[in-house]
């Protein structure tokens, strides 16, 4: 797997939910000024990408119309694009091509699609047309019901096969391979055991040549492991998954606590490099 090692340090994607009902920070940044201020703070803390979403995908959540998503996110994206440092990118977290197109016009350059183009196949064509970076995530079921009784035969293989097929469709639509990231969808129709199996198999997913994004931040399975019911108290647990991901060769980490995970990622990256030098393996791809 050493040949698949990323050539650049891991990137941190800071979460900016402009929603009233997200599982960890719902309602905190619904006001556009508060959202912009938080986005700028995420960048100062070390975020390379700011992921702006106007629709919660927490378990039990319901879809938000495209017009309402746009009303929430477009003023924030526009203001952030004017004020963020050069090099910090903006991602739109949506399953709607209509929302994504408007967000890209406002200043986003990433599309983070938790439905991997299944809710709106137009997202694949849009990414190809605009050259946007596209995150394809696995989920079993829909947010309303996905945690009721998730089942798999072999979760790592099934998620891997699904994501490779979605990546193939994106490539067929014209999306460049280097613009595609695969996300195993931690917590999206998965039990504690499923999530652990997927994190343990991250290196296997990465070995197919596509970049991988890990989004385990403050998820319920971490609370179950740590006996901690409050999501905001799970930042140290999240950093542990970031460390594991960096050591597995993962490129991007979607998190709430940017500063802590930036530190975890940087230390894990240094350890990975030292370990590879010690074994004589190439440190970069």
C-alpha positions as CSV (number, residue, x, y, z in Angstrom):
1,X,0.0,0.0,0.0
2,X,3.0,2.3,0.3
3,X,2.7,3.3,-3.3
4,X,-0.7,4.8,-2.5
5,X,0.7,7.1,0.2
6,X,-0.5,10.7,-0.3
7,X,2.2,13.1,-1.4
8,X,0.9,16.1,0.6
9,X,-0.1,16.4,4.3
10,X,-3.7,15.6,5.3
11,X,-6.2,18.4,4.9
12,X,-8.9,19.4,7.5
13,X,-12.4,20.2,6.4
14,X,-14.2,22.3,9.0
15,X,-17.9,21.8,9.4
16,X,-20.2,24.8,9.1
17,X,-23.8,23.8,9.5
18,X,-26.3,26.6,8.7
19,X,-29.2,24.6,10.0
20,X,-31.5,24.6,13.0
21,X,-31.3,20.8,13.6
22,X,-27.8,19.3,13.0
23,X,-26.9,16.7,15.6
24,X,-24.0,18.6,17.3
25,X,-24.3,22.3,16.5
26,X,-27.8,22.8,15.1
27,X,-29.0,26.4,15.5
28,X,-25.6,27.8,16.5
29,X,-24.8,29.3,13.1
30,X,-28.2,29.7,11.5
31,X,-27.7,33.5,11.5
32,X,-25.5,34.4,8.5
33,X,-23.2,36.7,10.4
34,X,-22.6,34.0,13.1
35,X,-22.0,31.5,10.4
36,X,-19.5,33.7,8.6
37,X,-17.7,34.4,11.8
38,X,-17.5,30.7,12.6
39,X,-16.2,29.9,9.1
40,X,-13.4,32.4,9.5
41,X,-12.6,31.0,12.9
42,X,-12.3,27.5,11.4
43,X,-9.9,28.8,8.8
44,X,-7.8,30.5,11.5
45,X,-7.7,27.2,13.4
46,X,-6.2,25.5,10.5
47,X,-9.0,24.3,8.2
48,X,-8.1,23.9,4.5
49,X,-11.7,23.6,3.4
50,X,-15.0,25.0,4.9
51,X,-17.9,22.6,4.4
52,X,-21.2,24.7,4.4
53,X,-24.5,22.9,4.6
54,X,-28.1,24.0,4.8
55,X,-29.7,20.6,5.3
56,X,-29.1,18.3,8.3
57,X,-28.4,14.7,7.5
58,X,-28.5,13.5,11.1
59,X,-30.5,10.3,11.8
60,X,-34.2,11.1,11.6
61,X,-33.8,14.3,9.7
62,X,-36.1,15.2,6.8
63,X,-35.2,16.8,3.4
64,X,-35.0,20.6,3.1
65,X,-36.2,22.2,-0.2
66,X,-33.5,23.5,-2.5
67,X,-34.8,27.1,-2.3
68,X,-34.5,27.0,1.5
69,X,-31.0,25.5,1.4
70,X,-30.0,28.3,-1.0
71,X,-31.5,30.9,1.3
72,X,-29.4,29.6,4.2
73,X,-26.0,28.9,2.5
74,X,-25.6,31.4,-0.4
75,X,-25.1,34.6,1.7
76,X,-22.6,32.7,3.9
77,X,-20.6,31.2,1.0
78,X,-20.5,34.6,-0.8
79,X,-19.2,36.4,2.3
80,X,-16.7,33.7,3.1
81,X,-15.3,33.7,-0.4
82,X,-14.5,37.4,-0.1
83,X,-12.9,37.1,3.4
84,X,-11.2,33.7,3.6
85,X,-7.4,33.6,3.0
86,X,-6.3,32.5,-0.5
87,X,-6.0,28.7,-0.7
88,X,-8.9,28.0,1.8
89,X,-11.6,26.3,-0.3
90,X,-15.4,26.2,0.3
91,X,-17.4,23.0,0.0
92,X,-21.2,22.8,-0.4
93,X,-22.8,19.9,1.5
94,X,-25.8,19.0,-0.5
95,X,-27.5,16.3,-2.5
96,X,-29.2,18.8,-4.8
97,X,-27.6,19.9,-8.2
98,X,-29.7,23.1,-8.0
99,X,-28.1,24.0,-4.6
100,X,-24.7,22.9,-5.7
101,X,-24.8,25.0,-8.9
102,X,-25.8,28.1,-7.0
103,X,-23.1,27.5,-4.3
104,X,-20.4,27.0,-6.9
105,X,-21.4,30.3,-8.5
106,X,-21.2,32.0,-5.1
107,X,-17.7,30.8,-4.5
108,X,-17.6,27.1,-3.5
109,X,-15.3,24.7,-5.4
110,X,-16.2,21.4,-3.8
111,X,-19.5,19.4,-3.8
112,X,-19.9,17.1,-0.8
113,X,-22.7,14.7,-1.7
114,X,-23.9,12.3,1.0
115,X,-26.0,10.5,-1.6
116,X,-23.1,10.0,-4.1
117,X,-25.3,11.3,-7.0
118,X,-28.2,9.0,-6.3
119,X,-30.7,11.6,-5.1
120,X,-29.8,13.9,-8.0
121,X,-27.7,12.4,-10.8
122,X,-27.3,15.9,-12.2
123,X,-24.6,16.4,-9.6
124,X,-22.2,14.2,-11.4
125,X,-22.6,16.1,-14.7
126,X,-22.4,19.4,-12.8
127,X,-19.1,18.4,-11.2
128,X,-17.8,17.4,-14.7
129,X,-18.9,20.7,-16.2
130,X,-17.5,23.0,-13.5
131,X,-14.4,21.0,-12.6
132,X,-15.5,21.0,-8.9
133,X,-14.0,18.5,-6.5
134,X,-16.7,15.8,-5.8
135,X,-17.1,13.8,-2.6
136,X,-19.1,10.6,-3.0
137,X,-20.4,9.2,0.3
138,X,-21.9,5.8,1.1
139,X,-25.1,5.6,3.1
140,X,-27.6,2.8,3.6
141,X,-31.1,4.1,3.4
142,X,-32.2,7.7,3.9
143,X,-31.5,9.9,6.9
144,X,-35.0,9.6,8.1
145,X,-34.7,5.8,8.7
146,X,-31.0,4.8,8.1
147,X,-30.2,4.0,11.7
148,X,-33.3,1.9,12.5
149,X,-31.8,-1.5,11.5
150,X,-28.7,-1.3,9.3
151,X,-27.4,-4.7,8.1
152,X,-24.6,-5.9,5.9
153,X,-23.0,-9.2,5.1
154,X,-19.4,-7.7,4.8
155,X,-19.7,-4.0,5.4
156,X,-16.2,-3.1,4.2
157,X,-16.6,-5.0,0.9
158,X,-20.1,-3.7,0.3
159,X,-19.2,-0.1,0.9
160,X,-16.0,-0.4,-1.1
161,X,-17.9,-1.9,-4.1
162,X,-20.6,0.7,-3.9
163,X,-18.2,3.7,-3.8
164,X,-16.1,2.3,-6.7
165,X,-19.2,2.0,-8.8
166,X,-20.3,5.5,-8.0
167,X,-16.8,6.7,-8.8
168,X,-17.0,4.8,-12.1
169,X,-20.3,6.6,-13.0
170,X,-18.7,10.0,-12.0
171,X,-15.8,9.2,-14.3
172,X,-18.2,8.3,-17.1
173,X,-19.9,11.6,-16.6
174,X,-16.6,13.3,-17.1
175,X,-15.3,14.0,-13.6
176,X,-11.5,13.7,-13.5
177,X,-10.3,10.9,-11.2
178,X,-8.1,13.4,-9.2
179,X,-11.3,15.4,-8.4
180,X,-13.1,12.4,-6.8
181,X,-13.0,11.6,-3.1
182,X,-14.6,8.5,-1.5
183,X,-16.3,8.7,1.9
184,X,-17.3,5.5,3.6
185,X,-20.2,7.3,5.4
186,X,-19.4,6.7,9.0
187,X,-22.7,6.7,11.0
188,X,-24.9,6.7,7.9
189,X,-26.8,3.5,8.2
190,X,-24.1,1.8,10.3
191,X,-23.8,0.2,13.7
192,X,-20.9,0.6,16.1
193,X,-19.4,-2.6,14.7
194,X,-19.9,-1.4,11.1
195,X,-18.2,1.9,11.8
196,X,-15.2,0.3,13.5
197,X,-14.8,-2.2,10.6
198,X,-14.9,0.6,8.0
199,X,-12.2,2.7,9.9
200,X,-10.1,-0.4,10.2
201,X,-10.4,-1.0,6.4
202,X,-9.6,2.6,5.4
203,X,-6.2,1.6,3.9
204,X,-7.9,-0.9,1.7
205,X,-10.4,1.7,0.4
206,X,-7.5,4.1,-0.3
207,X,-5.6,1.5,-2.2
208,X,-7.9,1.9,-5.3
209,X,-6.2,5.2,-6.1
210,X,-9.0,7.6,-5.2
211,X,-8.5,10.1,-2.4
212,X,-10.6,9.3,0.7
213,X,-12.5,11.6,3.1
214,X,-13.2,10.5,6.7
215,X,-16.1,12.0,8.6
216,X,-16.3,10.5,12.0
217,X,-16.5,13.8,14.0
218,X,-18.6,13.5,17.2
219,X,-20.6,10.6,15.9
220,X,-22.7,8.5,18.2
221,X,-20.5,5.4,17.9
222,X,-17.7,7.4,19.6
223,X,-20.1,8.3,22.4
224,X,-21.0,4.6,22.8
225,X,-17.3,3.6,23.1
226,X,-16.5,6.5,25.5
227,X,-19.8,6.4,27.5
228,X,-20.3,10.0,26.6
229,X,-23.8,11.1,25.5
230,X,-22.9,14.7,24.6
231,X,-21.5,15.1,21.0
232,X,-19.5,18.2,21.8
233,X,-17.5,16.3,24.4
234,X,-16.2,13.8,21.8
235,X,-13.5,15.9,20.2
236,X,-10.6,13.9,21.7
237,X,-12.3,10.7,20.5
238,X,-12.6,12.2,17.0
239,X,-8.9,13.1,17.0
240,X,-8.2,9.4,17.6
241,X,-10.0,8.5,14.4
242,X,-8.1,11.2,12.6
243,X,-4.8,9.8,13.8
244,X,-5.9,6.3,12.6
245,X,-6.9,7.8,9.3
246,X,-3.7,9.6,8.6
247,X,-1.7,6.4,9.4
248,X,-3.9,4.6,6.9
249,X,-3.1,7.2,4.2
250,X,-6.4,9.2,4.2
251,X,-6.2,12.7,2.8
252,X,-9.2,14.7,4.2
253,X,-10.9,14.8,7.6
254,X,-14.3,16.5,8.1
255,X,-14.4,17.7,11.7
256,X,-16.1,20.1,14.1
257,X,-12.9,20.8,16.2
258,X,-10.4,22.0,13.7
259,X,-7.6,22.9,16.0
260,X,-7.5,19.6,17.8
261,X,-7.7,17.5,14.7
262,X,-5.2,19.7,12.9
263,X,-2.7,18.8,15.7
264,X,-3.6,15.1,15.6
265,X,-3.2,15.0,11.8
266,X,0.1,16.8,11.8
267,X,1.6,14.5,14.5
268,X,0.3,11.4,12.8
269,X,1.7,12.7,9.4
270,X,5.1,13.1,11.0
271,X,4.9,9.7,12.6
272,X,3.9,8.1,9.3
273,X,6.8,9.8,7.5
274,X,9.2,8.6,10.2
275,X,7.9,5.1,10.0
276,X,8.1,4.9,6.3
277,X,11.7,6.3,6.3
278,X,12.6,3.7,8.9
279,X,11.4,0.9,6.7
280,X,12.9,2.3,3.5
281,X,9.5,2.9,1.9
282,X,8.8,6.0,-0.1
283,X,7.3,8.8,2.1
284,X,5.3,10.3,-0.7
285,X,3.4,8.9,-3.7
